[in-house]
Amino acid sequence: MKDKPDGKYIEVTAITPTPLGEGKSTTSCGLMEGMGKRGVNVGGCLRQPSGGPTMNIKGTAAGGGNSLIIPMTEFSMGLTGDINDIMNAHNLAMVALTSRMQHERNYNDEQLARLTRMPRIDVDPTRVEMGWIMDFCAQSLRNIVIGLGGRFDGFVMQSKFGIAVSSELMAILSIVRDLADLREKLNNITLAFDKSGKVVTTGDLEVGNAMTAWMRNTINPTLMMTAEYQPCMIHAGPFANIAVGQSSIIADRVGLKLFDYHITESGFGADIGFEKFWNVKCRYSGLKPHVSVLTTTIRALKMHGGGPKVVAGLPLPEEYAKEDLGLLEKGVANMVHHINTIRMSGINPVVCINCFHTDTKDEIAMVRKYAEEAGASAPVSTHWADGGDGALEFADAVIDACKAEPQFKFLYPLETKLRDRVDLIARNVYGADGVAWTPAAEAKAKMLENDPKYDDYTTMMVKTHLSLTHDPAVKGTPKGWTLPIQDVLIFSGAKFLCPCCGAISLMPGTSSDPAYRRVDVDVNTGKVTGLF
């Protein structure tokens, strides 16, 4: 189908969410169901959920109510094993690195050459860039010491764990075009630096090809469906606060040939998920989206207007179930900020008011008024409760927005220097007054800017999803603040440079009341309970 014209390309993002999330996956499924009710050829691609949130607070990412992906249990618990394959491939790279360091310590050059048939690499143990991964939230593994014991028990050094979906390998899966591209990128991952400052890659350790063998099946999207039987592919699963946050380019290329309307989603709010879709994913794919849907809830806008703190795992404060136009009016600035970000890209915005039964007519009218004044249509959708029947107005608005050709443009050209890119993102997308680099981060940025090897790397911001700022406690649309950059991670396989905004961990923690306490299996039927 390579010569068949592409369908319409629709991306789903959100305002800055509460810790509960505002329903991007539910909205994506609802849009597919609503378009299906209108008789159009529609499909999409969503990300695979991580076992960390599934067994922690958030639970599955399958959607909810009558707007969801089925079968939900398989979707939520491993699916076809892509995340497991990524864990094996990633951890194999760390096995290769740490065993090599042990052998180089234990043997002289002559013994090393005879036993390993590889030259000495001389890894600097204080400059190991990579860590280990697992697909759970395990705060006790964030900072560890490995290699304790005798001389054949490894190499003693500090190490770390991240959650599986934060792995560079997951990011690579999101952006590759085929198996050959995957193998090339897996051989270029930076594992560490040697004692002279030279990069040590997976290719140097001759482990990249074996990593590709582990991941050979992961490049294939998995076909699932909505509750109303629209086809939906599932592929890749990264978070947008610590990774690229996108489903795959492969699935988008397939979907745009199969469907007249292809729907994809970006993680968390438009400040991080959409920004990476816009300036990273679209740059790699060469695809130009027609519409971006901004998932919006009245409860989240009230929070941004100064409402009570929302804590995942605890009941929603009663203030969010009552009409409060004053609180809502103070919070709509967050929605308007994200509309302006989407419009900056030249993509047509549509605000989806993801309606809860507690939302009032006057509250909905206020959100619609401010959205339309900012240049976006704002249909109301009750897809959670009513499936496709509740998403007809929403579907019509998106179909109508797809008729206008987008004037797509990137925020910056690829030749823009790293620090200038970060400044542009901070000011234009986050609303900051500027950027403050720590001395170590700025020195690293200057080194990267002066090395032509990194000229074609894209910029992958690492930032909290709970605020436009670097501080998750700051809500609304703050003014008069500066974005701190503490480090720049180098993902040389994916060709990402990742500036880290404030304190953020690649390994989330498990809550005091995790979801796994309610998960069980019926021993007579084999049916899993408690996931949803």
C-alpha positions in Angstrom: 0.0 0.0 0.0 3.0 2.3 -0.2 1.5 4.2 -3.1 -1.9 4.6 -1.6 -2.6 8.2 -0.3 -2.4 8.7 3.5 -5.5 9.2 5.5 -6.1 12.1 7.9 -3.6 12.1 10.8 -5.1 13.0 14.3 -3.1 13.3 17.5 -4.7 13.3 21.0 -3.1 15.3 23.9 -4.3 17.0 27.0 -4.2 19.9 29.3 -1.9 19.7 32.3 -3.5 16.7 34.1 -4.3 16.0 37.7 -2.5 12.9 39.1 -5.6 10.9 38.1 -5.1 11.7 34.4 -7.8 13.3 32.2 -8.6 10.5 29.9 -6.5 10.7 26.7 -6.8 6.9 26.0 -10.5 7.0 26.8 -10.9 10.1 24.5 -8.9 8.4 21.7 -11.2 5.3 21.9 -14.3 7.5 22.1 -13.3 9.4 19.0 -12.8 6.1 17.1 -16.2 4.9 18.3 -17.9 8.2 17.4 -16.4 8.2 14.0 -17.4 4.6 13.6 -21.0 5.6 14.3 -20.7 8.1 11.5 -19.7 5.3 9.2 -16.2 6.4 8.4 -13.1 4.2 8.0 -11.3 4.9 11.3 -8.6 3.3 13.4 -5.7 4.2 15.5 -2.7 3.3 17.6 -2.2 3.6 21.4 0.6 2.8 23.7 1.0 -0.4 25.7 0.6 0.2 29.5 3.5 -0.3 31.9 3.2 -2.8 34.7 4.4 -0.1 37.1 1.3 2.1 37.0 -1.0 -1.0 36.4 0.1 -2.5 39.7 0.5 0.9 41.5 -2.1 3.8 41.5 -3.2 4.5 38.0 -4.2 1.1 36.9 -4.7 0.1 33.3 -4.4 2.5 30.4 -7.1 0.7 28.4 -9.7 3.5 28.7 -12.8 3.1 30.7 -16.6 2.8 30.8 -17.9 2.2 27.2 -14.8 3.8 25.6 -12.0 1.3 25.9 -9.6 -1.3 24.3 -10.5 -5.0 24.5 -9.6 -7.5 25.6 -8.6 -5.4 28.6 -6.8 -8.0 30.8 -4.4 -9.1 28.0 -3.8 -5.4 27.1 -2.9 -4.6 30.7 -0.8 -7.6 31.6 2.1 -8.0 29.1 0.1 -8.3 25.8 2.6 -9.9 23.3 5.7 -9.5 25.5 7.2 -6.4 23.9 8.1 -4.8 27.2 9.6 -8.1 28.4 11.7 -8.3 25.2 12.9 -4.7 25.8 13.8 -5.5 29.4 15.9 -8.6 28.2 17.6 -6.6 25.5 18.4 -3.6 27.7 19.6 -5.7 30.7 21.8 -7.8 28.3 23.6 -4.6 27.4 24.3 -4.1 31.1 25.4 -7.7 31.5 27.9 -7.1 28.7 29.2 -4.0 30.2 29.6 -5.2 33.8 31.1 -8.5 32.9 33.6 -6.8 30.6 34.6 -4.5 33.5 35.1 -7.5 35.7 37.2 -9.4 33.2 39.4 -6.3 32.5 40.1 -6.0 36.2 40.9 -9.7 36.6 43.2 -10.2 33.6 46.3 -8.6 32.1 46.3 -7.5 28.4 47.7 -10.8 27.2 45.2 -12.9 29.1 42.4 -10.6 28.1 43.2 -10.8 24.4 43.4 -14.6 24.6 40.3 -15.2 26.7 37.9 -12.5 25.2 39.4 -11.9 21.7 38.6 -8.2 22.3 40.9 -5.2 23.0 40.9 -3.6 26.4 38.2 -1.0 26.7 39.1 0.5 30.1 35.6 1.7 31.2 35.6 4.5 33.7 33.3 3.1 36.5 32.4 6.7 37.5 31.0 7.5 34.0 28.6 4.6 33.4 25.6 6.2 31.7 23.2 3.2 31.5 21.5 1.3 34.4 19.2 -1.6 34.7 15.4 -1.7 34.1 12.3 -3.5 35.4 8.6 -2.8 34.7 7.5 -2.0 38.2 7.7 1.1 40.4 10.5 0.2 42.7 12.0 3.1 44.6 14.4 1.0 46.5 16.3 0.2 43.3 16.8 3.8 42.2 20.4 3.9 43.6 22.2 0.7 44.3 25.7 -0.8 44.7 26.4 -3.9 42.6 29.3 -6.4 42.4 29.7 -7.1 46.1 31.5 -10.4 46.9 34.6 -11.9 45.5 36.6 -11.0 42.3 34.4 -13.3 40.2 31.1 -11.7 41.5 31.2 -8.7 39.3 32.6 -5.2 39.5 31.8 -3.1 42.6 30.3 0.2 41.6 27.2 2.4 42.0 24.4 1.6 39.7 20.7 2.3 39.2 17.4 1.0 38.0 14.8 2.7 35.8 11.3 1.7 34.9 11.2 -0.3 31.6 9.3 2.3 29.6 12.0 4.9 30.4 14.6 2.8 28.6 16.2 4.2 25.5 15.2 0.9 23.8 11.6 1.8 24.2 12.2 5.2 22.7 14.0 3.6 19.8 11.0 1.3 19.2 8.8 4.3 18.9 10.9 5.9 16.1 12.4 3.1 14.0 11.1 2.4 10.5 12.1 -1.3 10.2 14.3 -4.1 11.6 17.5 -2.8 9.9 16.9 0.6 11.5 16.4 -1.0 14.8 19.6 -3.0 14.6 21.6 0.1 13.6 20.2 2.2 16.5 20.7 -0.7 19.0 24.4 -0.8 18.1 24.9 2.9 18.8 23.7 3.2 22.4 26.1 4.9 24.8 26.7 2.6 27.7 29.6 4.5 29.4 32.8 6.5 28.7 36.3 5.1 28.9 39.0 6.6 31.1 40.2 8.9 28.2 36.6 10.3 27.8 35.8 8.2 24.7 32.2 6.9 24.3 31.7 3.1 24.9 28.8 1.8 22.8 26.8 -1.4 22.6 28.5 -1.9 19.2 31.9 -1.7 20.9 30.9 -4.6 23.2 29.4 -6.5 20.2 26.1 -6.9 22.0 23.8 -4.8 19.8 23.0 -7.6 17.3 22.0 -9.9 20.1 19.8 -7.1 21.6 18.1 -6.9 18.2 17.5 -10.6 18.2 15.6 -10.2 21.5 13.6 -7.4 20.1 13.0 -8.9 16.6 9.2 -9.3 17.2 8.7 -6.0 19.0 8.6 -4.0 15.7 5.2 -5.5 14.8 2.2 -3.6 16.2 -0.5 -5.7 17.9 -4.0 -5.4 16.5 -6.7 -4.9 19.1 -10.0 -3.1 19.0 -12.3 -0.7 20.8 -15.4 -1.9 22.6 -17.4 -1.0 19.5 -15.0 -3.0 17.2 -12.9 -0.3 15.5 -9.4 -1.6 14.9 -6.7 -0.1 17.1 -3.1 -1.1 17.0 -1.0 -1.1 20.2 2.7 -0.4 19.9 5.4 1.0 22.2 4.8 2.3 25.6 7.0 5.2 26.9 6.0 7.9 29.3 6.3 11.5 28.1 7.8 13.0 31.3 10.9 10.7 31.1 10.9 9.5 27.5 9.3 10.3 24.1 5.8 9.4 25.1 4.5 8.3 21.7 3.1 5.2 20.1 5.2 4.1 17.1 6.0 5.6 13.7 5.6 2.1 12.2 2.0 1.9 13.4 1.3 5.4 12.2 2.6 4.6 8.7 0.5 1.5 8.6 -2.6 3.2 10.0 -2.5 6.1 7.6 -2.6 3.6 4.7 -5.3 1.4 6.3 -7.6 4.1 7.6 -9.2 7.2 6.2 -8.7 8.7 9.7 -5.8 7.5 11.9 -5.7 8.5 15.6 -2.6 8.4 17.8 -1.9 9.8 21.3 0.9 11.5 23.1 1.6 11.1 26.8 0.5 13.6 29.4 -0.1 17.3 28.7 0.6 19.2 25.5 3.7 20.8 27.1 5.6 17.6 27.0 3.8 14.9 25.0 2.6 17.1 22.2 5.8 19.0 22.1 7.7 15.8 21.5 5.2 14.6 18.9 5.6 18.0 17.2 9.4 18.5 17.3 10.7 14.9 17.6 8.3 12.2 16.3 7.1 14.2 13.3 10.7 15.2 12.4 11.6 11.5 12.3 8.5 10.3 10.5 8.1 13.1 8.0 4.3 12.9 8.7 2.2 16.0 9.0 -0.8 15.8 11.3 -4.1 17.5 10.5 -5.7 17.8 14.0 -4.6 17.8 17.6 -7.3 17.0 20.2 -6.8 18.7 23.5 -8.5 16.4 26.1 -9.9 18.7 28.8 -11.8 18.1 32.0 -13.6 20.6 34.2 -12.2 19.0 37.4 -8.7 19.6 36.2 -9.4 23.2 35.2 -10.8 23.8 38.7 -7.6 22.4 40.2 -5.6 24.8 38.1 -7.8 27.6 39.3 -6.8 26.9 42.9 -9.0 24.0 43.9 -8.0 21.5 46.6 -5.1 19.1 46.1 -5.9 16.0 44.1 -4.1 12.9 45.4 -4.1 9.6 43.4 -5.6 6.8 45.4 -7.7 9.1 47.6 -11.3 10.2 46.9 -11.7 13.4 44.9 -12.4 16.4 47.2 -16.2 17.3 47.1 -15.4 20.7 45.7 -14.9 19.1 42.3 -18.4 17.7 42.3 -20.1 21.1 42.7 -20.5 24.0 40.3 -17.9 26.7 40.9 -17.6 29.1 38.0 -15.1 31.3 39.7 -12.7 28.5 40.3 -13.2 27.3 36.8 -12.7 30.7 35.2 -9.3 31.0 37.0 -8.2 27.6 35.7 -9.2 27.9 32.0 -5.9 29.8 31.3 -4.2 26.4 31.4 -6.4 25.1 28.6 -5.8 28.4 26.6 -2.1 28.0 27.1 -2.1 24.5 25.5 -4.4 25.6 22.7 -1.8 28.3 21.8 1.0 25.7 21.9 -0.9 23.6 19.4 -1.7 26.6 17.2 2.0 27.5 17.2 2.8 24.2 15.4 0.3 25.0 12.6 -1.9 22.0 13.5 -5.7 22.6 13.9 -6.8 22.3 17.6 -10.0 20.7 18.8 -10.8 20.8 22.5 -12.6 17.7 23.7 -14.6 18.4 26.9 -14.4 15.0 28.4 -17.6 15.3 30.3 -18.3 13.9 33.8 -21.8 13.6 35.2 -21.0 16.3 37.8 -20.3 18.9 35.1 -23.0 21.6 34.8 -24.3 23.3 31.7 -22.9 26.7 32.8 -19.5 25.1 33.4 -19.4 23.5 30.0 -20.6 26.8 28.4 -17.7 28.6 30.0 -15.1 26.2 28.8 -16.5 26.2 25.3 -16.5 30.1 25.3 -12.8 30.4 26.3 -11.8 27.6 23.9 -13.6 29.2 20.9 -12.1 32.6 21.8 -8.7 31.0 21.7 -9.3 29.6 18.2 -10.5 26.0 18.9 -13.8 24.3 18.6 -14.9 22.6 21.9 -17.4 19.8 21.5 -18.7 18.0 24.5 -18.3 14.2 24.6 -19.8 11.6 27.0 -18.0 8.7 25.4 -17.1 7.1 28.8 -20.8 6.7 29.7 -22.3 6.4 26.2 -19.6 5.1 23.9 -19.8 6.2 20.2 -23.3 7.6 20.7 -21.9 10.1 23.2 -19.0 11.2 20.9 -21.0 12.2 17.8 -20.5 15.9 18.3 -16.9 15.3 19.0 -16.4 13.1 15.9 -18.1 15.7 13.7 -15.9 18.5 15.0 -12.7 16.5 14.3 -13.9 15.5 10.8 -14.7 19.1 10.1 -11.3 20.3 11.4 -9.6 17.7 9.1 -10.9 19.4 6.0 -8.6 22.4 6.5 -5.0 21.7 5.6 -2.6 22.4 8.5 0.3 24.8 8.1 2.7 22.6 9.9 6.0 24.0 11.1 8.6 23.0 13.7 9.4 25.2 16.7 13.1 25.3 15.6 15.3 24.1 12.7 17.6 21.1 13.4 20.7 23.3 13.2 19.6 25.2 16.3 22.0 24.7 19.2 21.0 22.7 22.2 20.8 25.5 24.7 18.9 27.7 22.3 16.4 24.9 21.7 15.8 24.4 25.4 15.3 28.2 25.8 12.7 28.2 22.9 10.8 25.3 24.5 10.9 26.8 28.0 9.7 30.2 26.8 7.2 29.2 24.1 5.8 25.9 25.4 6.2 26.1 29.2 5.8 29.9 29.6 9.1 30.4 31.5 11.1 33.6 31.5 14.3 31.7 30.7 16.6 28.8 31.6 19.1 28.3 34.4 21.8 25.7 33.8 23.9 24.2 36.6 27.6 24.5 35.9 27.9 20.8 35.2 24.9 20.7 32.9 26.1 23.8 31.0 29.6 22.4 30.5 28.1 19.2 29.2 25.8 21.2 26.8 28.7 23.2 25.5 30.7 19.9 24.9 27.7 18.5 23.0 27.2 21.7 20.9 30.9 21.7 19.9 30.9 18.1 18.7 29.4 17.8 15.2 28.5 14.2 15.9 25.5 15.5 17.9 24.3 18.1 15.3 21.4 15.9 14.1 20.2 14.8 17.5 16.7 15.8 18.6 15.9 17.4 22.0 14.0 15.3 24.4 13.0 17.2 27.5 12.7 15.4 30.9 10.1 17.2 33.0 7.2 16.6 35.4 3.9 16.1 33.7 1.9 17.6 36.7 2.9 21.2 36.0 3.9 23.6 33.2 7.0 24.2 35.4 9.6 21.8 36.7 7.8 21.7 40.1 4.8 19.3 40.2 3.2 21.3 43.1 2.9 24.5 40.9 -0.5 24.5 39.2 -2.3 26.8 36.7 -0.4 28.9 34.3 2.4 30.4 36.3 4.4 33.5 35.3 7.8 34.9 36.3 9.7 31.7 36.8 12.9 30.1 35.4 13.4 26.5 34.2 16.4 24.7 35.9 18.5 22.2 33.9 20.5 19.8 36.1 21.9 17.4 33.5 21.8 16.2 29.9 21.3 12.5 29.2 22.8 11.2 26.0 20.7 8.6 24.1 23.0 8.0 21.1 21.0 5.1 19.7 17.8 7.1 19.4 19.8 10.3 18.8 18.2 12.1 21.6 19.8 14.7 23.9 17.7 14.8 27.1 17.9 17.9 29.3 16.6 17.1 32.8 14.4 19.8 34.3 14.7 19.8 38.1 14.6 16.7 40.2 13.0 13.8 38.4 13.6 10.1 38.7 13.4 7.5 35.9 12.1 5.0 38.5 8.7 5.9 40.0 7.8 4.7 43.5 5.0 2.4 44.7 2.3 4.1 46.7 1.1 3.1 50.2 -2.1 1.6 48.8 -1.1 0.0 45.5 -3.5 -1.5 43.0 -1.9 -5.0 43.2 -3.6 -5.5 46.6 -6.9 -5.8 44.8 -5.7 -8.0 41.8 -6.6 -11.7 41.9 -7.4 -14.5 39.6 -10.5 -16.8 39.7 -8.9 -20.3 40.1 -11.9 -22.0 38.4 -12.2 -19.7 35.3 -8.7 -18.2 35.1 -10.3 -14.7 34.9 -8.3 -11.8 36.4 -10.2 -9.5 38.7 -9.4 -6.2 40.3 -7.5 -4.6 37.4 -10.2 -2.1 36.5 
